[in-house]
Amino acid sequence: MSVKASEALTQPCKGYIVFCIEALLSNAAHKRTWAVELRPSSGITSFFIFKALLVVAPMLLLTSCAEPPLNCALNANIADPTSQTSPIHDPSLIRAGAHYYVYSSSALGTFYRSGDLRNWQRAGQVFDALPEWLLQQLPDADHIGAPDLAFYNGRYLYFYQSHISNTCNAATGLATNTTLNPDDPDYAWIDHGLILRSTPHYDGIDIYCGNQDATYNAIDAHFFVDQEQIPWLVFGSTIGGIKLIELDPETLQPQPNAEFITLAQRWLLQDDPIIEAPHLVYRNGYYYLFVSFNHCCLDADTQYQVRVGRARQIQGPYYDADHWPMFLGGGTLLIAQDGDYMATGHSDLFSESGQDWLVHHAKRPDQAYRAYLHIRKLNWSDDHWPSLCATP
């Protein structure tokens, strides 16, 4: 079936990929536009599509299908922005004792503390200086990014990364502590060094990122233990997509010869093909994968947003609510804007007393790199899909 190119932009994205081919006919004053619809059932492989792109690349445009915005009032953000005296970017939230802690991307691992989830005070930083191993791996490293906090086998885990901007030259590390309270005499972070490393390399024909076994970007790691008590690390971004790898339960290093499993990815020819910030949770017999789409920091033009899909097995495949696979760009929209706040993404999920909360950062259009912490109730529909829409 064909549709007009002008109509393709308003067609729902789910269930097909629309390629618009604009052919200039011999009469330069006349143009004709076609759209070819490729359904998953057509049997056309990604290899065939890639070869076709090589042939018609000068005339090919992968359109971005418009998706209806969320037609609902969102659950309110309960985190008071006026209490946040410094940016909270890429938040990870955890409770320890009587306090809640949020860790943020920053120069040295800044974290914040609260007694009520509403009012937050800066409480310190994880590192006094960038770890030596990190500077050996990445001499130009200048930050500790996208932290992930978890409690596992009696220790608090702090996964963190640093990378060289706009490259896949990245490294993920791990530090642990027996307490998160900086006033506790036992408070001390122990850095365990490198967990994952990705590097760009060239084999004489192609440029790769990752290592000799897989293409990936070693950023945005999230630690997760499945229903069989197997620890995993989900991580990655646009380069190679979102990956999953099994960890050794003792060392928390990747298992020897572990497979890098692709859970989600996007088409590189899309207008804004970014995918990042994976987070896993198990609910209602499903594993849910939350990711962020698009650039986070494009001033008022940012379209950063949270998407979600689910699978019966942790290894996938993950599908969105329209049954489109996440490894082909699928993902059900969860939040894309909150009133005057934009760039609502890089989500974390926090649970307490049977209530789930979505934790994410958000920005104002006139403050591209000034991120605020948002925390809002996460509801579940009767068919077991997450929603931020306020219930009547």
Buried (B, 14 or more C-beta within 10 A) or exposed (E): EEBEBEEBBEBEBBBBBBBBBEEEEEEEEEEEEEBBBBEEEEEEEEEEBEEBEEEEEEEBBBBBBEBEEBEEEBBEBBBBBEBBEEBBBBBBBBBBEEBBBBBBBBEEBBBBBBEEBEBBEBBBBBBEEBBEBBEEBBEEBEBBBBBBBBEBEEBBBBBBBBBBEEEBBBBBBBBBBEBBBEEEEEEEBEBBBBBBBBBBEEEEEEEBBBBEEBBBBBBBBBBBBBEEEEBBBBBBBBBBBBBBBBBEEEEBBBBEEBBBBBBBBBEEBBEBBBBBBBBBBBBEEBBBBBBBBBBBEBEEEBBBBBBBBBBEEBBBBBBBBEEBBBBBBBBBBBBBBBEEBBBBBBBBBBEEEEEBBBBBBBBBEEEBEBBBBBBBBBBEEEEEBBBBBEEE
